[in-house]
Amino acid sequence: MQKRIIAAVLSALTVSASAVCFAGCGDNAKEQKSQQLSVDFKTADKVADGAILQAFSWDFNTIKASMADIAAAGFSAVQTSPINECFKGEGGGMELYGDGKWYYHYQPTDFKIGNYQLGTRDEFKSMCSEAHKYGVKVLVDVIANHTTTTLSAVSDDLIKAGGGSLETLYHKGTARDIADYENRLQCTTYKMGGLPDINTERPSFQDYFIEFLNDCIACGADGFRHDTAKHIGLPDDPKEDDGFKNNFWERVTKEIDNADKMFIYGEVLQGGGDRLEDYIKAIGRTTASTYGDKIRSSVINGFIDTSNVKEYWVDGDKLSMVTWVESHDNYINNGNWAQMTDDQVISAWAIVASRKDGTPLFFSRPYASAPDSEWGMNRIGAQGSDMYKDRRVSAVNFFRTAMIGEDETLVNPHDSSAALMIERGKKGAVIINIDKEALNADFEIDLPDGEYTDRVDGKSVYTVKNGRLTGGSVKPNGVVVLYNDGYTDYAPCANVGVKKGTEFVTTDDSIKVTLTLENAEKAEYKIDGGSAQSFKNGDTVTVKRPSDGEVVRLEMTAENAQGVKTYERAEFTFREDYLLKEGDKLLFRKPDSWGDAYAYIYNADDDENSVWPGDQMTKESDGEYSYTLEDDFRSPLVIFNDGQEENGMQYPEAGAKGLKAEKDKTYQIKQ
C-alpha cells in the first residue's frame, strides 16, 4: 500500500551537583569541554538513575533550543525520534498525521544520520553537544527490524549491505504477515504491520547497522532504544535456513563503541511471544508496557491501592525496565489516552518516577492535544505539550535523583485507595491524591522529625513529629514532594505559548493569536524569522497567510528568574478552501500499461472516499475513465492508481502529495 499504512504499523549512582564539565560529545568524547551556565542542575550521572524525556517528533534544533528547559525540569536524558534516512511521504508534508505522517521516520530507507523531518547530521551533533553542557544524555530511537514499504525508496547502499538485492535484504518470510505472535519464527521473520522484515542475521547487514550506531555515538549519542525488538530473534529462536546465526543482539550491544557506557533498551511490547526475561538478558533492558497499562487504568479508575500499583508484571531484574505512563505506542494505538487529563498523567508520572526500580520515560504529547484532538497543532518538529516541565513533574524528577540508592515503601494513607505515598528510605516521600476530596495530612510516615516544605508549590510546610505527618492537606489531583537532604531550589521554568483553544489551521487570510507568558518578566516573538518583538502575557499578534507556501512559524523565547531560557514555536497552516459536490466528475487518461484505474480521494482532515486504493473508476472509452463523487468533499486531493494495494502503479508517484481534485478536469501522466 503506497498512500495509507494500516494502524498496525503504528507501533513501532552519583548525582552531579554541577553540569559544567561534561564532554562535548558525551562520555565517549576524547576531549572534555566545559561551559559556564546560568544554573547548574542536578542530573543523574547514569541514565538509569534519572528520568528520560521522549521528545516525540521534535526536531534536533527544537530539542537543542529546549535543552535548558529539559534540564530545569529534572530530566537526565532526552530520547529522540528515529534519526535515520526515511521514506518521504506526501511530498515532504510535515503534519503528524494528514499531509505528512509521524511514522515515516520509523520507515528507514537507509541507516545514515539525518532525515527531512528531524534534521541533518550536523544538527544532530550540535544538539548532542548542547545536551552534554547541561548534563543531559541523548538516547536515539533506532530500527533494524524493517524498512519502508516503498521498496523503490530503499537505498543502494542498504541493499548492498543486505546481500546485493531486495530479496537477500529481507527474510524469506517477509512475503507473509504475522498471524501467530506466539510462533517465534513468524514473529521474527514475517512482516509486522505490513513492513518488510530485514534479515538481521546477515553479517554484512549487522556490520552496516553497527557502523550507523557508531556514527551516532561519535556525534554524541549515549544510548539507544531498539524499536520492535521482539521481532528480532534471540540466540535460541528458530530461524530460516540461510547459514547465519541469531547473534544480532550480541553484536549490537557488545561490538559498538563505548559499549559499557551506553544505555540500551529494547521495545518489547507484552502480550504475545514477548520472551521478556530473555530479551532483558540479551539487550540489557526492555520496556515494561503492561505496567504502564496498569498504572493508566488505576489512575483513570481512581484506584491506586498498593495491591494494584506495586507489581511490575515483569519477570527478571526489575532494575532493567524502562517504565512509563505513556509512550508513543500506547498514545497512538491505545484509546485510553483520551480518558486521561493532564492532572491524571502527572499523578501517574509521580507514581512511576518516584519508585526505586526501573528507569521512567515521560512521553511528550503533541502540542495543544486534547481528548477530542489527538494531534493538537499537528506539526512534526515543534515541541510537544509543556506538561513535561510542570512543577509537579520537575519536583518528582529531582526527588528521584536525590533518592538514588534508597529503598521504597508504598502505603495508602488513611487506607484510601485514591491516595498513595511512596517513601524512599527515611530520606523523602511523594504523596499522590487522585480523589475529588482533599487528603488530610495526618498519618504515619518514616521521615525524621522536622519541618518539610512541599517541593512542588515551594511554600506549604508539613511537620513530622514522632513518626506522624501533619500540617495541612493534599489537594484533589495533588502531588506533594517532601525531602530536605539533597534539595536545591530552582526558579520555576519560564513558559511561553499561545492561549488554549487557539486554532492552528484556517482557510481565512489571518489568525489573531493571544500569547501567554508565565514565570518571566519579559519575552520576545518572531514570525517566520522576522525581527524580534517583545510581548507580555495576554498580548495578541496577527498571523497572516504567507505569500509563498501555507505554513507560518511563530517562535517565542523568554528567561526565568535565574536566566534559564525557554523556547517554543507554534505553526499555523493556511489552507486553500474549495468544494467538490456530490455528482461532480474527475476524468483520467489511463496509461496502456495499467490494468484498471482507481481514484483515491482524501483531504487534510483525513476524510477519504474509501480506504486505499480507493474506488474503481468507470470506463468511458479506450483509455478514458471517470469517477463521480458520491458526497460533497472539501478541499480534496486525488491519487490515481491501478488498484493494487501494494507496489502498484500510481499517479502521482508513491510518497507524493495528491493532486488538487478539480471538477471535469482530465488528468494524465506526463511523458
C-alpha positions as CSV (number, residue, x, y, z in Angstrom):
1,M,0.0,0.0,0.0
2,Q,1.6,3.3,-1.1
3,K,-0.5,6.0,0.4
4,R,-2.1,4.5,3.5
5,I,-0.3,2.5,6.1
6,I,-2.7,0.4,8.3
7,A,-2.9,1.0,12.0
8,A,-0.7,-2.0,12.9
9,V,2.4,-0.1,11.8
10,L,1.8,2.4,14.5
11,S,3.9,0.7,16.8
12,A,6.6,0.9,16.3
13,L,25.0,6.2,41.4
14,T,26.3,9.5,41.9
15,V,24.4,12.8,41.5
16,S,26.3,15.6,39.8
17,A,25.8,18.9,41.6
18,S,27.3,20.7,38.6
19,A,26.7,20.4,34.9
20,V,29.6,22.4,33.7
21,C,32.1,19.7,32.9
22,F,30.5,17.3,30.5
23,A,32.1,16.1,27.3
24,G,31.2,17.9,24.1
25,C,30.2,14.6,22.6
26,G,29.3,12.7,25.8
27,D,31.4,10.3,27.8
28,N,32.7,8.9,24.5
29,A,34.4,12.1,23.5
30,K,38.2,12.3,23.9
31,E,38.3,16.0,24.6
32,Q,36.5,17.3,27.7
33,K,34.8,20.7,27.3
34,S,33.2,23.0,29.8
35,Q,30.9,26.0,29.7
36,Q,29.6,28.2,32.4
37,L,25.8,28.0,32.6
38,S,23.4,30.3,34.4
39,V,22.3,27.4,36.6
40,D,23.8,24.1,37.4
41,F,21.2,21.4,37.5
42,K,21.5,18.1,39.4
43,T,21.2,15.4,36.8
44,A,22.0,11.8,37.3
45,D,25.4,10.6,36.0
46,K,23.8,7.4,34.8
47,V,20.7,7.4,32.6
48,A,19.3,4.5,34.7
49,D,19.2,6.7,37.8
50,G,17.3,9.6,36.3
51,A,14.3,10.3,34.1
52,I,14.0,10.3,30.3
53,L,12.0,12.8,28.2
54,Q,10.7,11.2,25.0
55,A,10.8,14.2,22.6
56,F,8.3,12.6,20.3
57,S,8.7,14.1,16.7
58,W,10.7,17.2,18.0
59,D,13.4,18.1,15.5
60,F,17.1,18.4,16.5
61,N,17.1,22.2,16.6
62,T,13.9,22.3,18.7
63,I,15.5,19.9,21.2
64,K,18.7,22.0,21.3
65,A,16.8,25.2,21.9
66,S,14.8,23.5,24.7
67,M,17.7,21.9,26.4
68,A,17.8,24.4,29.3
69,D,14.2,23.7,30.0
70,I,14.7,19.9,29.8
71,A,17.5,20.1,32.4
72,A,15.5,22.6,34.5
73,A,12.6,20.1,34.5
74,G,14.9,17.5,36.1
75,F,15.4,15.1,33.1
76,S,18.7,13.4,32.9
77,A,18.2,12.1,29.3
78,V,16.3,13.0,26.2
79,Q,15.2,10.4,23.6
80,T,14.9,11.5,20.0
81,S,12.6,10.0,17.4
82,P,14.4,7.9,14.7
83,I,17.2,9.9,13.1
84,N,17.8,7.6,10.1
85,E,17.1,8.4,6.5
86,C,13.5,7.6,5.9
87,F,10.6,7.5,3.5
88,K,9.4,10.9,2.3
89,G,5.6,10.8,2.1
90,E,3.1,13.4,0.8
91,G,5.9,15.2,-0.9
92,G,7.5,16.0,2.4
93,G,4.4,17.0,4.3
94,M,5.1,17.8,8.0
95,E,1.9,17.1,9.7
96,L,2.0,14.5,12.4
97,Y,-1.0,12.9,10.7
98,G,-2.5,14.2,7.5
99,D,-0.3,16.0,5.0
100,G,2.6,14.0,6.4
101,K,3.0,11.2,8.9
102,W,4.9,10.8,12.2
103,Y,5.6,7.2,11.4
104,Y,7.6,7.8,8.2
105,H,10.8,8.1,10.4
106,Y,10.0,4.6,11.5
107,Q,10.3,3.5,7.8
108,P,14.0,3.6,7.1
109,T,15.3,3.9,3.6
110,D,19.0,3.8,4.8
111,F,20.9,3.8,8.0
112,K,22.6,7.1,7.8
113,I,22.0,10.1,10.1
114,G,19.6,12.8,9.0
115,N,16.1,13.0,7.6
116,Y,13.7,15.7,6.3
117,Q,11.5,15.5,9.5
118,L,14.2,15.9,12.2
119,G,17.2,17.5,10.6
120,T,20.8,16.9,9.4
121,R,23.7,15.0,10.9
122,D,25.4,18.3,11.8
123,E,22.3,19.5,13.6
124,F,22.1,16.2,15.5
125,K,25.7,16.6,16.5
126,S,25.2,20.2,17.7
127,M,22.1,19.1,19.7
128,C,24.1,16.4,21.5
129,S,26.9,18.9,22.3
130,E,24.3,21.3,23.8
131,A,22.7,18.4,25.8
132,H,26.0,17.5,27.4
133,K,26.6,21.1,28.6
134,Y,23.6,20.6,30.9
135,G,24.4,17.0,32.0
136,V,21.7,15.6,29.8
137,K,22.3,12.3,27.9
138,V,21.0,11.6,24.4
139,L,19.2,8.4,23.5
140,V,18.4,7.6,19.9
141,D,15.4,5.5,18.7
142,V,16.7,3.1,16.1
143,I,15.1,0.5,13.9
144,A,16.9,-2.6,12.5
145,N,13.8,-4.8,12.0
146,H,12.3,-3.4,8.9
147,T,12.3,-0.8,6.1
148,T,9.7,1.3,4.4
149,T,7.1,-0.5,2.4
150,T,8.0,1.6,-0.7
151,L,10.8,-0.7,-1.9
152,S,11.9,1.7,-4.6
153,A,13.0,4.2,-1.9
154,V,15.4,1.8,-0.3
155,S,19.0,3.0,-0.9
156,D,21.5,1.1,-3.0
157,D,24.0,1.1,-0.1
158,L,21.5,-0.6,2.2
159,I,20.6,-3.2,-0.5
160,K,24.3,-3.9,-1.0
161,A,24.8,-4.4,2.8
162,G,21.8,-6.7,2.7
163,G,23.4,-9.1,0.2
164,G,23.0,-7.2,-3.1
165,S,19.3,-7.4,-3.8
166,L,15.9,-6.7,-2.2
167,E,15.4,-10.5,-1.9
168,T,18.5,-11.0,0.1
169,L,18.0,-7.9,2.3
170,Y,14.8,-9.3,3.7
171,H,13.8,-12.6,5.3
172,K,12.1,-15.1,3.1
173,G,9.1,-15.0,5.5
174,T,8.6,-11.3,4.7
175,A,6.2,-12.4,2.0
176,R,3.7,-13.2,4.8
177,D,2.2,-11.2,7.6
178,I,2.5,-12.4,11.2
179,A,-0.6,-14.5,12.1
180,D,0.6,-16.0,15.4
181,Y,2.8,-13.9,17.6
182,E,3.5,-17.0,19.8
183,N,5.1,-18.6,16.8
184,R,8.7,-17.2,17.2
185,L,9.7,-17.9,13.6
186,Q,6.7,-15.9,12.4
187,C,7.3,-13.2,15.0
188,T,11.0,-12.7,13.9
189,T,10.9,-13.3,10.2
190,Y,7.4,-12.4,8.9
191,K,6.1,-8.9,8.2
192,M,4.9,-6.9,11.2
193,G,2.2,-4.4,10.2
194,G,3.0,-4.9,6.5
195,L,6.6,-3.7,6.9
196,P,9.3,-5.7,5.1
197,D,11.3,-7.7,7.6
198,I,15.1,-7.3,7.3
199,N,17.3,-10.3,7.6
200,T,19.1,-9.1,10.7
201,E,21.2,-12.3,10.9
202,R,23.1,-11.4,7.8
203,P,26.7,-10.4,9.0
204,S,27.1,-7.7,6.3
205,F,23.9,-6.0,7.4
206,Q,24.9,-6.2,11.0
207,D,28.2,-4.6,10.1
208,Y,26.4,-1.8,8.3
209,F,24.0,-1.2,11.2
210,I,26.8,-1.2,13.7
211,E,28.5,1.5,11.6
212,F,25.4,3.6,11.9
213,L,25.2,3.1,15.7
214,N,28.9,4.1,15.9
215,D,28.3,7.2,13.9
216,C,25.5,8.2,16.3
217,I,27.9,7.6,19.2
218,A,30.6,9.7,17.5
219,C,28.1,12.5,17.2
220,G,27.2,12.3,20.9
221,A,24.6,9.6,21.4
222,D,24.7,8.0,24.9
223,G,22.4,5.1,24.2
224,F,19.7,3.6,22.1
225,R,16.1,2.4,22.1
226,H,15.7,-0.5,19.7
227,D,12.3,-0.4,18.1
228,T,10.3,-3.6,17.5
229,A,13.0,-5.6,19.4
230,K,10.8,-8.7,19.9
231,H,10.7,-9.1,16.2
232,I,14.5,-9.7,16.0
233,G,15.5,-13.2,17.0
234,L,17.2,-14.4,20.2
235,P,20.1,-16.8,20.1
236,D,17.9,-19.9,20.6
237,D,15.0,-18.8,18.4
238,P,14.1,-20.8,15.3
239,K,15.4,-19.2,12.1
240,E,15.4,-19.5,8.4
241,D,17.9,-21.9,6.8
242,D,20.4,-19.4,5.5
243,G,23.6,-20.4,7.3
244,F,23.6,-17.3,9.5
245,K,23.4,-17.1,13.3
246,N,20.8,-15.4,15.6
247,N,23.6,-13.2,17.0
248,F,22.2,-9.7,16.2
249,W,21.7,-8.7,19.9
250,E,25.1,-9.9,21.0
251,R,26.8,-7.8,18.3
252,V,24.9,-4.6,18.5
253,T,25.2,-4.4,22.3
254,K,28.8,-5.5,22.6
255,E,30.6,-4.5,19.4
256,I,29.6,-0.8,19.4
257,D,32.0,1.9,20.6
258,N,32.0,2.5,24.4
259,A,29.5,-0.4,24.8
260,D,29.9,-0.5,28.5
261,K,28.8,3.1,28.8
262,M,25.8,3.0,26.6
263,F,22.2,2.9,27.9
264,I,20.5,0.4,25.7
265,Y,16.9,-1.0,25.8
266,G,14.5,-2.8,23.5
267,E,10.9,-2.2,22.8
268,V,9.3,-5.5,23.7
269,L,5.6,-4.9,24.0
270,Q,4.0,-7.6,26.2
271,G,1.0,-9.6,25.1
272,G,2.2,-12.5,23.0
273,G,5.5,-14.1,22.2
274,D,7.5,-11.5,24.0
275,R,10.1,-13.6,25.9
276,L,10.6,-10.5,28.1
277,E,13.1,-12.0,30.6
278,D,15.2,-13.4,27.7
279,Y,15.3,-10.1,25.9
280,I,16.4,-8.4,29.2
281,K,19.3,-10.8,29.3
282,A,20.1,-10.3,25.6
283,I,19.8,-6.5,25.4
284,G,20.2,-5.3,29.0
285,R,16.9,-3.6,29.4
286,T,13.4,-3.6,27.9
287,T,10.2,-1.7,28.1
288,A,7.5,-2.7,30.7
289,S,4.4,-2.0,28.8
290,T,1.9,-3.9,30.9
291,Y,3.0,-1.9,34.0
292,G,2.2,1.3,32.1
293,D,-1.2,0.0,31.1
294,K,-2.0,-0.9,34.8
295,I,-0.9,2.5,36.0
296,R,-3.1,4.3,33.5
297,S,-6.1,2.1,34.3
298,S,-5.5,2.6,38.0
299,V,-5.5,6.4,37.8
300,I,-8.4,6.5,35.3
301,N,-10.5,4.3,37.7
302,G,-9.4,6.2,40.8
303,F,-7.9,3.1,42.4
304,I,-4.2,3.4,43.3
305,D,-4.3,0.9,46.1
306,T,-0.8,-0.7,46.7
307,S,-2.2,-4.1,45.7
308,N,-2.9,-2.6,42.3
309,V,0.2,-0.5,41.5
310,K,3.1,-2.2,43.3
311,E,3.6,-5.1,40.9
312,Y,5.6,-4.5,37.7
313,W,4.3,-7.6,35.8
314,V,7.8,-8.3,34.7
315,D,9.9,-11.4,35.2
316,G,13.5,-10.9,35.8
317,D,15.6,-7.9,37.0
318,K,13.2,-5.0,37.9
319,L,16.0,-2.5,37.5
320,S,16.3,-3.5,33.9
321,M,13.0,-1.9,32.8
322,V,12.1,1.3,31.1
323,T,8.8,2.3,32.7
324,W,6.2,4.8,31.5
325,V,2.8,6.2,31.9
326,E,2.6,6.7,28.2
327,S,4.8,6.2,25.2
328,H,4.0,6.9,21.5
329,D,2.9,3.2,21.1
330,N,0.1,3.4,23.6
331,Y,-0.8,7.0,22.9
332,I,-1.5,6.2,19.3
333,N,-2.7,2.6,19.5
334,N,-4.5,2.5,22.8
335,G,-7.7,4.5,23.2
336,N,-7.4,5.2,26.9
337,W,-5.0,8.1,26.4
338,A,-8.1,10.2,25.7
339,Q,-9.5,9.3,29.1
340,M,-6.5,10.9,30.9
341,T,-6.5,14.5,31.8
342,D,-3.2,16.3,32.2
343,D,-3.6,16.1,36.0
344,Q,-4.1,12.3,35.8
345,V,-1.0,11.9,33.5
346,I,1.1,13.9,36.1
347,S,-0.3,11.9,39.0
348,A,0.6,8.7,37.3
349,W,4.0,10.0,36.5
350,A,4.6,10.8,40.2
351,I,3.9,7.1,40.9
352,V,6.2,5.8,38.2
353,A,9.1,8.2,38.6
354,S,9.4,8.3,42.4
355,R,9.7,4.5,42.7
356,K,13.0,2.8,43.1
357,D,13.0,0.3,40.2
358,G,13.2,0.9,36.5
359,T,14.0,4.0,34.5
360,P,11.0,6.2,33.8
361,L,10.3,7.7,30.4
362,F,7.9,10.8,30.1
363,F,6.1,11.0,26.7
364,S,5.7,14.5,25.3
365,R,2.2,14.6,23.9
366,P,1.6,16.7,20.8
367,Y,1.3,20.4,21.4
368,A,-2.2,21.5,22.1
369,S,-3.5,18.0,22.0
370,A,-6.8,17.3,23.9
371,P,-9.2,14.4,24.3
372,D,-11.1,15.5,21.2
373,S,-7.9,16.4,19.3
374,E,-5.2,13.7,19.3
375,W,-2.7,15.5,17.2
376,G,-3.3,19.1,18.5
377,M,-1.3,21.6,16.5
378,N,-0.4,18.6,14.3
379,R,3.2,19.6,13.3
380,I,6.3,17.5,13.2
381,G,9.4,19.3,14.5
382,A,7.8,21.5,17.1
383,Q,7.8,20.8,20.9
384,G,5.1,18.8,22.4
385,S,3.0,19.8,25.4
386,D,4.5,21.9,28.2
387,M,3.4,19.2,30.6
388,Y,7.0,17.9,30.8
389,K,8.0,21.0,32.8
390,D,5.0,21.2,35.2
391,R,6.2,21.9,38.7
392,R,4.9,18.5,39.9
393,V,6.9,16.7,37.2
394,S,10.1,18.5,37.8
395,A,9.8,18.2,41.6
396,V,9.4,14.4,41.3
397,N,12.3,14.2,38.8
398,F,14.7,16.0,41.1
399,F,13.3,13.9,44.0
400,R,14.3,10.8,42.0
401,T,17.9,11.8,41.6
402,A,18.2,12.8,45.3
403,M,16.8,9.3,46.4
404,I,19.3,7.2,44.5
405,G,20.1,4.0,46.5
406,E,17.2,4.4,48.9
407,D,14.7,1.6,49.4
408,E,11.0,2.1,48.8
409,T,7.8,1.6,50.8
410,L,4.3,2.0,49.3
411,V,1.4,2.8,51.6
412,N,-2.2,4.1,51.2
413,P,-2.6,7.0,53.8
414,H,-5.8,6.6,55.8
415,D,-6.3,3.3,53.9
416,S,-7.6,5.3,51.0
417,S,-7.4,3.6,47.6
418,A,-7.3,7.0,46.0
419,A,-4.1,8.2,47.8
420,L,-0.7,6.7,47.6
421,M,2.6,7.6,49.5
422,I,5.9,6.4,48.2
423,E,8.6,6.6,50.9
424,R,12.2,6.3,49.9
425,G,14.1,5.0,53.0
426,K,14.0,7.7,55.7
427,K,15.0,10.4,53.3
428,G,11.9,11.5,51.4
429,A,8.3,10.8,50.3
430,V,6.0,11.6,47.5
431,I,2.2,11.7,48.2
432,I,-0.3,11.4,45.4
433,N,-4.0,12.1,45.8
434,I,-6.3,11.4,42.9
435,D,-9.5,11.8,44.9
436,K,-12.1,14.5,44.4
437,E,-11.6,15.5,48.0
438,A,-8.5,16.8,49.8
439,L,-6.4,14.3,51.7
440,N,-5.9,15.3,55.4
441,A,-2.2,15.2,56.2
442,D,-2.4,13.3,59.5
443,F,-0.8,9.9,59.1
444,E,2.3,7.9,59.9
445,I,5.5,8.5,57.9
446,D,9.1,7.3,58.2
447,L,10.8,10.7,57.8
448,P,12.9,12.1,60.7
449,D,11.2,14.7,62.9
450,G,11.4,18.2,61.5
451,E,9.8,20.6,59.0
452,Y,9.4,19.8,55.3
453,T,8.5,22.2,52.6
454,D,6.5,20.9,49.7
455,R,8.9,21.0,46.8
456,V,6.0,21.3,44.3
457,D,4.5,24.6,45.5
458,G,7.6,25.7,47.4
459,K,5.6,27.1,50.3
460,S,3.4,24.6,52.1
461,V,5.1,23.4,55.2
462,Y,4.5,20.0,56.8
463,T,5.7,18.8,60.2
464,V,6.9,15.3,61.2
465,K,6.9,14.5,64.9
466,N,7.1,11.1,66.5
467,G,6.6,9.5,63.1
468,R,3.5,11.4,62.2
469,L,2.9,13.9,59.3
470,T,0.7,16.9,60.0
471,G,0.4,20.4,58.7
472,G,-2.3,20.6,56.1
473,S,-3.8,18.6,53.3
474,V,-3.0,17.3,49.8
475,K,-5.4,18.9,47.4
476,P,-7.5,16.9,44.9
477,N,-5.4,15.7,41.9
478,G,-2.4,16.9,44.0
479,V,1.2,15.8,44.3
480,V,3.3,16.7,47.3
481,V,7.1,16.1,47.4
482,L,8.9,16.1,50.7
483,Y,12.6,15.9,51.3
484,N,15.4,18.2,52.7
485,D,18.7,16.3,52.1
486,G,19.8,16.8,48.6
487,Y,17.3,19.5,47.7
488,T,18.3,22.5,45.6
489,D,15.9,25.4,45.0
490,Y,15.4,26.3,41.3
491,A,13.2,29.0,39.9
492,P,10.1,27.8,38.1
493,C,10.6,27.3,34.3
494,A,9.5,30.1,32.1
495,N,6.6,29.2,29.9
496,V,5.7,30.9,26.6
497,G,3.0,29.8,24.2
498,V,-0.4,30.5,22.8
499,K,-3.8,30.6,24.6
500,K,-5.6,27.3,25.0
501,G,-8.2,26.8,22.3
502,T,-6.2,28.6,19.6
503,E,-7.0,27.4,16.0
504,F,-3.9,26.3,14.2
505,V,-5.5,25.5,10.8
506,T,-7.6,28.0,8.9
507,T,-8.9,28.9,5.4
508,D,-9.1,32.6,6.4
509,D,-6.3,35.0,5.5
510,S,-5.2,35.7,9.1
511,I,-5.4,34.3,12.6
512,K,-5.5,36.5,15.7
513,V,-3.3,34.8,18.4
514,T,-3.2,35.5,22.1
515,L,0.3,34.9,23.6
516,T,0.9,33.6,27.1
517,L,3.8,34.1,29.4
518,E,4.5,32.6,32.9
519,N,7.4,32.8,35.3
520,A,9.2,35.5,33.3
521,E,9.3,39.3,33.2
522,K,9.9,39.7,29.5
523,A,9.6,37.7,26.3
524,E,10.0,38.0,22.6
525,Y,8.5,36.6,19.5
526,K,9.4,36.3,15.8
527,I,7.2,35.5,12.8
528,D,8.9,33.4,10.1
529,G,12.4,34.6,11.3
530,G,11.5,38.3,11.2
531,S,12.6,40.9,13.7
532,A,12.1,40.2,17.4
533,Q,9.2,41.9,19.2
534,S,8.6,42.0,22.9
535,F,5.4,40.8,24.4
536,K,3.6,40.3,27.8
537,N,1.1,37.8,28.9
538,G,-2.2,38.3,27.1
539,D,-0.8,40.3,24.2
540,T,-2.2,39.5,20.8
541,V,-0.5,39.1,17.4
542,T,-2.0,38.7,13.9
543,V,-0.5,35.9,11.9
544,K,-1.2,36.4,8.2
545,R,-1.4,33.9,5.2
546,P,2.0,33.7,3.6
547,S,2.6,34.7,0.0
548,D,4.5,31.5,-0.6
549,G,3.6,28.2,1.0
550,E,0.9,27.6,3.6
551,V,2.7,27.4,7.0
552,V,3.7,30.3,9.2
553,R,6.1,29.8,12.1
554,L,5.7,31.8,15.4
555,E,8.7,31.5,17.7
556,M,8.7,32.6,21.3
557,T,11.5,33.0,23.8
558,A,11.9,34.1,27.5
559,E,14.1,33.7,30.6
560,N,13.1,32.8,34.1
561,A,14.3,34.5,37.3
562,Q,17.6,32.6,37.1
563,G,18.2,33.3,33.5
564,V,17.2,29.9,32.2
565,K,16.0,30.3,28.6
566,T,12.8,28.8,27.2
567,Y,11.9,28.4,23.6
568,E,8.7,27.4,21.9
569,R,7.2,27.6,18.4
570,A,3.7,27.4,17.1
571,E,3.0,26.7,13.5
572,F,-0.2,27.9,11.6
573,T,-1.5,26.2,8.5
574,F,-3.4,28.3,5.9
575,R,-5.3,26.0,3.6
576,E,-7.0,26.6,0.3
577,D,-10.7,26.2,0.6
578,Y,-12.7,24.7,-2.2
579,L,-15.6,22.3,-2.5
580,L,-16.4,19.5,-4.9
581,K,-20.1,18.5,-4.7
582,E,-21.9,15.2,-5.0
583,G,-22.2,14.3,-8.7
584,D,-19.0,16.2,-9.8
585,K,-16.7,14.2,-12.0
586,L,-13.0,13.6,-12.3
587,L,-11.5,12.3,-15.6
588,F,-8.3,10.3,-16.0
589,R,-6.5,9.1,-19.1
590,K,-5.1,5.7,-18.1
591,P,-1.7,4.5,-19.3
592,D,-1.8,1.4,-21.5
593,S,0.4,-0.5,-19.0
594,W,-2.2,-0.2,-16.3
595,G,-4.9,-2.9,-15.9
596,D,-7.5,-0.9,-14.0
597,A,-8.0,2.7,-12.9
598,Y,-8.9,3.7,-9.4
599,A,-9.3,7.1,-7.7
600,Y,-8.2,7.6,-4.1
601,I,-9.6,10.9,-2.8
602,Y,-8.7,12.4,0.6
603,N,-8.1,15.7,2.3
604,A,-6.0,17.1,5.1
605,D,-8.8,16.4,7.6
606,D,-8.3,12.7,6.9
607,D,-11.6,12.3,5.1
608,E,-11.4,9.8,2.2
609,N,-13.7,8.3,-0.4
610,S,-12.6,4.8,0.5
611,V,-9.6,3.0,2.0
612,W,-6.6,2.7,-0.3
613,P,-6.6,2.1,-3.2
614,G,-9.9,4.0,-3.4
615,D,-12.8,3.3,-5.7
616,Q,-12.7,1.8,-9.2
617,M,-13.2,4.3,-12.0
618,T,-15.8,4.0,-14.8
619,K,-14.5,3.3,-18.3
620,E,-15.8,5.9,-20.7
621,S,-13.8,4.8,-23.8
622,D,-10.4,3.3,-24.6
623,G,-8.1,4.8,-22.0
624,E,-10.6,7.3,-20.7
625,Y,-12.0,6.8,-17.2
626,S,-14.2,8.9,-14.9
627,Y,-15.1,9.0,-11.2
628,T,-18.3,10.6,-9.9
629,L,-18.2,11.9,-6.3
630,E,-20.9,10.3,-4.1
631,D,-20.7,13.0,-1.4
632,D,-19.6,16.6,-1.0
633,F,-15.9,16.8,-0.4
634,R,-14.0,19.9,1.0
635,S,-10.5,20.6,-0.5
636,P,-9.9,17.1,-1.8
637,L,-6.8,15.7,-3.3
638,V,-6.7,12.7,-5.6
639,I,-4.2,9.9,-6.4
640,F,-4.9,7.7,-9.4
641,N,-3.7,4.1,-9.3
642,D,-4.1,0.6,-10.8
643,G,-5.9,-0.8,-7.8
644,Q,-3.0,-2.8,-6.3
645,E,-2.8,-2.5,-2.5
646,E,1.0,-2.9,-2.5
647,N,3.7,-1.9,-5.0
648,G,1.3,-1.0,-7.8
649,M,1.4,1.9,-10.2
650,Q,0.1,5.3,-9.2
651,Y,0.0,9.0,-10.2
652,P,1.5,11.0,-8.7
653,E,4.3,8.6,-7.6
654,A,4.4,6.8,-4.3
655,G,5.0,9.2,-1.4
656,A,4.0,12.3,-3.3
657,K,1.1,14.6,-2.3
658,G,-2.1,14.0,-4.2
659,L,-3.2,16.3,-7.0
660,K,-5.8,19.0,-6.4
661,A,-9.1,17.4,-7.4
662,E,-10.9,19.7,-9.9
663,K,-14.3,19.2,-11.4
664,D,-14.3,18.0,-15.0
665,K,-10.5,18.2,-15.3
666,T,-8.8,15.4,-17.3
667,Y,-5.6,14.2,-15.6
668,Q,-2.9,12.3,-17.4
669,I,0.6,11.2,-16.7
670,K,3.2,13.5,-18.4
671,Q,5.6,11.5,-20.5
